[in-house]
């Protein structure tokens, strides 16, 4: 029988496009955030595995859910213990699992509204969990939700060709006029470039809605990390408007990402300290 660990990709938190439990966070908050990340990474590896059958994936995701409820996958049981100890609502973990189930069962999205509905499960709970770990007000959730949705869509746009070729998964809404087979080309057609540019514009609107997010957060170190993430997202939008994700690299290099992140985080840290 296939186990959750059999589908592990080997990716870690330093391989992600945006900071995860970076040194900016207080040590006492980093461990519970990492517990959530390990849970998410295990579930993501299941849903994204190109060799496993849909039935196997759903069976393993059910093991993850069982771990949240008592006995199942170790990553889920570890997160359940953290959430219980900190009295964090387990809905953040269950919603995320719902998103991974959707990844297995849904491969196309009709319009922007459906895509945001997916982000409601796949991205927004991540930020909400981190906010709850830090004891932040739920009044921050609207800004969090906008930022997290933007990050998710940026990832989709960067990886649109890979998702289609390897998983037959398309997150670009079909009502944009997308010819799905264009995602399999060596480079974007003019029509696909226009669609991607329009989606980047919509993503910028989400980033505009979350522009004041860092200032709403009481914990200055978390605020600094949020400011860094927001800055990286804006930079990736700039790249997606000038680079073709089918034929050019969009992702930041580590050194470049580090400089961008520090440039956004340090002013928050110094201003709050003063």
Steps between C-alpha positions, in 0.01 A plus 500: 500500500627847410586723795502879522880503518525297178385805302728752671659736248798591714411870487541707814396842624809664348386389153181706506447823307420696816649491852373227732571535873802717423748628759280809526245309707544456872640155586193405703281557194726337244444141620119502471526666158741230388259230625235644269751522214604134537133401498435711190811375322405135559148557366628705206744226405214254495275706276783604264651155449488425129523120539245424772142431399216730609367220721835466679526874547153527651571205729819663628331837546238318706785372718614859544151599613483204735823622657337835574218318673711264709688224320647512151793660319775613743524851349131552562513360854792731582304801374191390692703496821630852432153633425356341812779639719455851362121478466516574129193425290568179300287638215819651355640150447175343382443776245848444361432129461179586315715696254731205440201273444378755246841487329445129447140526383480837320735593215330806348352826633220677318562859612678729747234443764561124493875556522462726804274233651787255463739751660257526791597140580856476371656831606296708741505240783880506497517866595209470742681221682817709531297794630333277759839365610602861570174585674412767243154645459270341245438850370821440306342216305371701199848636427650157564255335264579744220875452539482122525276476194747717308791276600311190389409648163858619443614142558237375255612746232869419546435127479215500246692298240638246748159447663343433160773279360558287809159494668250617235405765752398850383437785742464770234123566482347366180277806451815700413485335158793272580590232247618239748734336251697827475641419845689212343690721257867595517402864554181694556288605206399868482153402620637312801733791583200733501309266733794472739546877505133550582521248786810675634296821503226333705764362735642848549155609614518234772842629600361855511228375736765352729744791485423603860509148639839528672393814684196317642717234668606559861800266502774703331698197385198344331419841354851511354460156342165600350655817356777288346253256347293786357810654341603167344150458359509842336837419346370171360205682346751732330682196363184330381419810297837492323599132498333202340445224760499239222851583382666724761584482868266704717604382848743708705846373576568462873736797526266728308203389705697559820587857407143581399363349820747680727434828323133471594543345846768726652300825489216328687737361764680830558187714497320274749810481721525880505 
